Amino acid sequence: MSTLLPLDSDNNPIPALRLKDSAAHSIAAAATSARNTTAFDDDTKVVSVFADVPVYINFGGSTVTATTSDHYFPAGVYYDISVGGGRTGHYTHLAVLRVSTDGSVYISEKE
């Protein structure tokens, strides 16, 4: 079966997506919930997230907020997360809340 994905040394496809132009976001993680100001593109299905401090994260629409009951995301981890699409719906925003120290969360949309 042919693929457009890059191949490893054993000719196995490497599931890789490229970064979208003009689709980088950053959110200041502080004591109150904050979210990206610009929505993810409708055709974005995966975002990469990196936080320089531990945070709680929550995906949703333009009014989403993060609380201490949401998913814990550790500092120093680069992680790909699906934001949906098709029949599953589509998240347009990521909300963050710091655990104890202010910091930043960086998001990259991928295609």
Number of C-alpha atoms within 10 A of each C-alpha: 2 5 9 8 12 12 13 9 6 6 8 11 14 12 9 11 14 9 15 14 10 8 16 17 18 16 20 19 26 17 13 12 20 20 27 21 12 12 15 24 14 12 14 19 18 19 23 17 20 20 24 16 19 24 28 21 24 21 20 17 16 16 12 19 21 22 18 14 9 16 14 17 20 15 15 12 14 13 12 16 12 13 22 16 14 8 6 8 10 20 22 20 20 28 25 33 30 27 19 12 14 15 18 20 25 17 22 20 25 21 13
